[in-house]
Amino acid sequence: MSIGIIGSGALGSKLARIFAKNGIAATISNSRGPASLASLVEELGPSITAGTVEEAASADLVFAAVRWVDVGKVMGILPAWNGRIVVDGTNPVEFIDPNSPDAKDPTNPLAAYGIKAVDLGEKYSSEVFRQYVPGARLVKAFNHLDVNVLPEPEVSGGKRVLFYSGDDAAAKAEVRKIIEATGFFPVDLGALDVGGVLASLPFGPLSAHSFIKI
């Protein structure tokens, strides 16, 4: 099964590193083009290649690792998904300028972390994300932890838990294989309408919790 990564920021680059470490082949992409990823793929070795966003999106299983503000303009213009698997690794947060008034907003509990929540009304993030990938089999995963802990799947004598959820059992099974192959302990939170709400940053009740399976 071919794997694509759309986005090469904090999450996308961490995913590429995790895959390279475990010998999993993947194509990583960003809006700046493959040339901008030359140093990264050289560092990571032959299992990771750089491609265009369209090339990464043509894989059998595609990780969406883009900023929330870019979801529509990146994912919304891609060709039909035709039943391929998309892993939604996004969260509805916006990064704020540390010198802006937003950074000192006393009503924002996330200001100290340099982010603010995006108001989605009565919807949850994957419900919004889903509209940009019609025809895809959507799985929510790799989004609920601080990306800085992702390179350490094994800690304290156990395996770090990664939650995932979705409505297609076969798609979830493929994502589970990747979670296991990268050294994490997978926990299925059920349907997207359930798990997507529980594990979505910043306010999902299971988000940001780093559980360890001993």
Residue pairs with C-beta under 8 A, 6 or more apart in sequence:
1 60
1 61
1 174
2 25
2 27
2 59
2 60
2 61
3 19
3 24
3 25
3 26
3 27
3 59
3 60
3 61
3 62
3 63
3 178
4 26
4 27
4 28
4 29
4 51
4 55
4 56
4 57
4 58
4 59
4 61
4 62
4 63
5 12
5 15
5 16
5 26
5 27
5 28
5 29
5 56
5 62
5 63
5 65
6 12
6 29
6 30
6 53
6 56
6 57
6 62
6 63
6 64
6 65
6 66
6 74
6 75
7 29
7 30
7 63
7 64
7 65
7 66
7 67
7 74
8 16
8 28
8 29
8 30
8 36
8 37
8 40
8 65
9 30
9 65
9 66
9 67
10 147
11 65
11 89
11 142
11 143
11 147
11 150
12 28
12 30
12 63
12 65
12 66
13 28
13 40
14 147
14 150
14 151
15 26
15 28
15 63
15 65
15 89
15 142
15 150
16 26
16 28
16 40
16 44
16 48
17 44
17 151
18 24
18 150
18 151
18 153
18 182
19 25
19 26
19 47
19 48
19 182
20 44
20 45
20 47
20 48
21 151
21 182
22 181
22 182
22 183
23 47
24 47
24 178
24 181
24 182
25 47
25 48
25 49
26 47
26 48
26 49
26 59
27 48
27 49
27 50
27 51
27 55
27 56
27 59
28 37
28 40
28 41
28 48
28 49
28 50
28 51
28 56
29 37
29 50
29 51
29 52
29 53
29 55
29 56
29 57
30 36
30 37
30 53
31 53
31 70
31 74
33 52
34 50
34 51
34 52
35 50
37 50
38 50
40 48
40 50
41 48
41 49
41 50
53 74
53 78
54 78
54 79
56 62
57 78
57 79
58 79
59 84
60 84
60 85
61 84
61 85
61 86
61 87
61 174
61 175
61 178
62 84
62 85
62 86
62 87
63 87
63 89
63 142
64 71
64 75
64 86
64 87
64 88
64 89
64 90
64 129
64 133
65 89
65 90
65 142
66 74
66 75
66 90
67 90
67 95
68 90
68 91
68 92
68 93
68 94
68 118
68 125
69 94
71 90
71 128
71 129
71 132
72 132
75 129
75 132
75 133
76 132
78 133
80 134
80 135
81 133
81 134
81 135
81 136
82 135
83 135
83 136
83 137
84 136
84 137
85 136
85 137
85 138
85 139
85 168
85 171
85 174
85 175
86 133
86 136
86 137
86 138
86 139
87 139
87 140
87 141
87 142
87 175
88 125
88 126
88 129
88 138
88 139
88 140
88 141
88 143
88 196
89 141
89 142
89 143
90 125
90 129
90 143
91 125
91 143
91 200
91 201
91 202
91 207
92 117
92 118
92 120
92 125
92 128
92 200
92 201
92 202
93 110
93 115
93 116
93 117
93 118
93 201
93 202
94 115
94 116
94 117
94 118
95 114
95 115
96 102
96 103
96 111
96 114
96 115
96 116
97 103
98 114
102 108
102 111
102 116
103 111
103 114
104 111
105 111
105 116
108 116
108 117
110 116
110 117
110 202
115 202
117 202
117 203
120 127
120 128
124 193
124 196
124 197
124 200
125 196
125 200
126 138
126 140
126 192
126 196
126 200
127 192
127 193
127 196
129 138
130 138
130 192
137 166
137 167
137 168
137 170
137 171
138 166
138 167
138 168
138 171
138 192
139 164
139 165
139 166
139 168
139 171
139 172
139 175
139 192
140 163
140 164
140 165
140 166
140 192
140 195
140 196
140 199
140 200
141 162
141 163
141 164
141 165
141 175
141 179
142 150
142 162
143 199
143 200
143 201
144 162
144 163
144 199
144 200
144 201
144 204
144 206
144 207
144 208
144 209
145 160
145 162
145 208
145 210
146 208
146 210
149 155
149 160
149 210
152 160
153 159
153 160
153 182
153 183
153 184
154 160
154 183
155 212
156 212
156 214
157 214
158 185
158 212
158 213
158 214
159 183
159 184
159 185
159 212
159 213
160 184
160 185
160 210
160 211
160 212
160 213
161 184
161 185
161 186
161 187
161 210
161 211
161 212
161 213
162 179
162 184
162 185
162 186
162 187
163 187
163 188
163 189
163 195
163 198
163 199
163 206
164 172
164 175
164 176
164 179
164 186
164 187
164 188
164 189
164 195
165 172
165 188
165 189
165 190
165 191
165 192
165 194
165 195
165 196
165 198
165 199
166 172
166 175
166 191
166 192
166 195
167 191
167 192
172 188
175 186
176 186
176 188
179 185
179 186
180 186
185 213
187 211
188 195
189 195
189 198
189 199
189 206
197 204
198 204
198 205
198 206
198 207
199 206
199 207
200 207
201 207
201 208
202 208
